[in-house]
């Protein structure tokens, strides 16, 4: 089994002010602490203040020598041209109102979209500086949201290994189809999990270049979106570079690919929704609709 190098990042992009999506920086630090026992090499991009907290957390688990922290106090200079482009596109109110849920951060917040865009760039930079090699995973700093899916932080005291093929590995929560990109942007349909993406060193720079190309493509049409749409656009252009893995939940990749010992929490309503979705995909529409109705009832009862 091949050991995975993990790259992640945390920057203050004003999350605590996002109505309906409020999370402050300290919450993300706690989310990181939940999984920070992982014995893998971890490369973290962050600001000066958070850098010290990251070092303290990893040091408390005896993992100082498996931790690299890269300090960047102004991420907007990483690719200033793209950041300005995103700001320009999202200054158009029509581009925001075009979306199904215009109050979601990916619809109006250029700094959020820019941060999501930078994921492969961070990894390409870590490779260039010699901090990451072998099979490399992007993993969101707030992965698992502090126990939302995986319930026992002590179980993260392990070395994540898995023999991935030398491709870009995406984890799909919906079957990939041919929906036009403008409709994906409008409806905000999500096909793949952005929280974990795995690839060998030579393909991260390729993915970064594809991201840049497709951000410019979206902008030329007066649209902007986050990494989940960019991943679909990259896959459609170069499908031979990718391997797609269907998963049942956004957080499943760790358990399904090397972390089988991890304890998870499933709400019954989520199981019902997944069953209904599978029935719909098999064109058992009446049973699927009954399942979705059951899901709605279970969801209301759980509140």
HELIX and SHEET records of a PDB file:
HELIX    1   1 UNK A   15  UNK A   17  5                                   3    
HELIX    2   2 UNK A   25  UNK A   35  1                                  11    
HELIX    3   3 UNK A   48  UNK A   60  1                                  13    
HELIX    4   4 UNK A   64  UNK A   66  5                                   3    
HELIX    5   5 UNK A   75  UNK A   77  5                                   3    
HELIX    6   6 UNK A   80  UNK A   90  1                                  11    
HELIX    7   7 UNK A   93  UNK A   97  1                                   5    
HELIX    8   8 UNK A  105  UNK A  108  1                                   4    
HELIX    9   9 UNK A  110  UNK A  117  1                                   8    
HELIX   10  10 UNK A  119  UNK A  128  1                                  10    
HELIX   11  11 UNK A  143  UNK A  146  5                                   4    
HELIX   12  12 UNK A  153  UNK A  156  5                                   4    
HELIX   13  13 UNK A  181  UNK A  187  1                                   7    
HELIX   14  14 UNK A  201  UNK A  220  1                                  20    
HELIX   15  15 UNK A  227  UNK A  237  1                                  11    
HELIX   16  16 UNK A  239  UNK A  241  5                                   3    
HELIX   17  17 UNK A  253  UNK A  256  1                                   4    
HELIX   18  18 UNK A  268  UNK A  281  1                                  14    
HELIX   19  19 UNK A  285  UNK A  302  1                                  18    
SHEET    1   A 5 UNK A  67  UNK A  71  0                                        
SHEET    2   A 5 UNK A  42  UNK A  46  1                                        
SHEET    3   A 5 UNK A   4  UNK A  10  1                                        
SHEET    4   A 5 UNK A 135  UNK A 139  1                                        
SHEET    5   A 5 UNK A 196  UNK A 200 -1                                        
SHEET    1   B 2 UNK A 168  UNK A 172  0                                        
SHEET    2   B 2 UNK A 242  UNK A 246  1                                        
END                                                                             
